[in-house]
């Protein structure tokens, strides 16, 4: 099968391309660096020509209210081009619990992306993942102040990017779900504890202070960001990934 992987040069996309090609498929990465602009539509028709499956791993450049316009425009353009090209399966990567965090602009934007896909004419699959292990450094940087990092005790169930890419590729190569697949790592942690483990593994002397009002994840209630019933549990443990 031929796959057009939008955002195929990024952290997840590059590994999805590698996994699909390794399985004997033809997966082609597309991004602004390859001449494809999903906001203006430039290069889309050529990128999707002959594609059996579109895997959309593009992401908004911001996490604020502007992300809503990004996903609206990009999905409208991609779905129109997919229909014209006769694509039979459209896959996106979303976030576990995304529809249960209405106070975050970016999460509302991802729900919009899902809703646009569900309402479209192309058969689809939505893969919702928990937070990537690779993003912990960014999470720590958001609320760092000198020798202190403030983090809420929000429950997190991190997943390795390699596991995400493998499961996205597997989903894309299968029949459309016309629904959602949740995926998560094997271990749950309070985010503040996860921060301490991360700093200790890096011999970083900064101190994590528990602050349930700190950072983006302070807006999350309960176990929203952990694996729901029926989720696929990936094998990589955070402790092994750190080492």
N, C-alpha and C positions, 0 to 999 in steps of 0.2 A: 504493500500500500504506500501511497505517497502522502506525506504529512507536511503541512505548512506550519511551522512553529513560530508564532509571533512572540517577540521577546526572546528569541532563541539563542541570543548571545549572553544572556544574564546568568545569574547563579543557578536557578532551576532550569531555565531553558536550555542552556548548553549541555547539561547532563541528560535532559529529556532527549535531545537530538542524538547524543551519544548512545543512549540506551536503545532508541528505536533503530538507529542504523546498525547497531550491534546485533539486533534481532532479525536483520535482513530486510528491513523496510528502507524506504527513501525518505529521510527527514531533512528538510531544508530550513535553516534558521533565517528569520527575517527580523529586522530592527532598523532604526534610523541609519545605523552605520552601513546597512546593505541597501539603502535607498528606499525603504518602505516607511511611510508616515501614516499612521492609522488615524491621525486627527484631520489631516488635509485629504487623505485618501491616496496620496501620491504613491505609485508603485504597487497598490493593492491588487489590482486586476491581474498583473503579471505574476505576483507572488502566489496567488491562489489558483492560477490556471493549472488544471489537471490534478488538483489536490483532492484526495478522498476525505481527509480529516484536517480540520484546523484546530490547533492547540494554542489558545491565547494566554500567554504568560506575561503580557505587558502589564505595566503598573503605572499608576499616577505618579508624577514627579513630586507631588505634595500630599500631605495627610490631612489638609484642611478642607474647607468647604469647596474649594476649587476642584477637588477630586471628583465631585459629583458630575461636573461638566465633562471632565476627562472621560469617565466611563460611559456617560450618555453618548458622546460623540463617537468615541472609538468603537463601541459596540454597534451603534447604528451603521457605521461605515463597514465594519467587518461582517456583519450579518447580511447586509445588502450585497457585498462582494461575494460572500459565501453562497448565497442563493443563486446569484448569476453564474457562478462557477460550477454549480451542481454538487457542492460539498455535502457529504452524507452524515457527518458527525462533527460537532463543535464542542470543544472541551475548554473549560476555564478552571483556574485554581482560585479558591476562595478561602475563607477562614472559619474554623469550627466556632459555632456560637455567634456568628456574625449578625444574625437577625435578632439577637437578644441584648445588643448594646446600642440603643438608640441615641445615647448622648455623645457618641463619637462620630464626627463627620465622615471619617474614612470608612468606618464600618457601614454607615448608611449608604455610602457610595458603592461599596461592594455588594450590598443588598440590591441596589439599583441595577448593578451589572448582572446579577443573577436573574432578576425579574425580567430584564430585557431579553436575556437568552431564553428564558422559559416561554416568553410570549412570542418568540420568533418561529419561523417555519422550519428551521434546521433541527434535526434530532440532536440531542445534547447530553453531556455529562458534566456535572459540577463536582469537583474534588475539593472538599473543605479540609484544610490542615490546621493543626495546632501551631503554636509559635515555633519558628525555626530556631534550632540551637545556635546557628550562625549569627542570629540577631542579638544575642545577649550583650555583646560589647556595645552595640548601639543603645540598648535599653539602659545599660549602666551609665552611658554618657548623658542621657536626657536629664538626669537629676543629680549629677555629680557636682559637688561644690568643695573644691580643695581636697581635703583628706576624707571627705564623707560622701557617701552615696545614699540617697533616700529612696526606699522602695516599699511599696505596699505588700501585704501578705497575700495578694491575689493568687489563688491556685493556678498553676501552669503545668502543662504536660508536654514538654518540648519534643520536637521531632527533628531528626537530621535531614538536611537538604538532600542528601543522596537517597534517603528513603522516600522523600516526597517525589523526587524525580522518577524513581523506579515505579512508584504507584501511579503517577500521572501517565507515564508511558504505557504501563499495563492497561490502564483505563482507556487511553486513546486508541489502543490497538484492538480493543474489544468492541462489542456491540454497544450502541448508545444506551445509557442508563435511563435517560429522560427523568432523571432524579439526582440525588445527592449521595456521594460516598464520603463519609467522615474518616479521616486518618489521624493517628496520634502516635507519639512516642510511648514507651512502656512505663515511664515513671512520672509520678506527680510530685510537685514541690510547691511550697509557698514561694512567691517570686523573691521575697527578701532572702530566704534560705538559698535559693538558686544563685542569687548574687554573691552571697558569701562563698559558696562552693567555687564559683567562677573566679573570684578574686584570689582565693587561696591557691587554686591550681596554677594561676599565673604569677604567684609570689607577689601579688599586688597588695601593698600594706594599707590600702584605704579601708575604712570601716563602713559597713552597711547599717544604716539606721532604719528601723521599721517605721514607715509613715504611710498610713492608708489614704492620705490625700495627695501623694506624690506621683507625678507622671501620668501618662496616658492610661495605664491599666488601673488607676484608681477609680475610673468610671465603670469598672466591671464588677458585677455582683455575683457572689457565690461561685459555683463551679462552671460558669459559662464557657471558659476557655479550656476545659478538660474534655476528654473523650466521652461522648454520649453513648448510650446503649447501641450496640451493633457496629461500632467503629472498628476499622482495621487497625490493629496495633503493630507498629513497625518494630524491628528488633533492636535498633541501636540505642543503648543506654547513654544518658548524658555523661556519666562518669567515664565511660569508655571513650566517648567522643572527645572529652576534655583531654584525655591522656594520649 
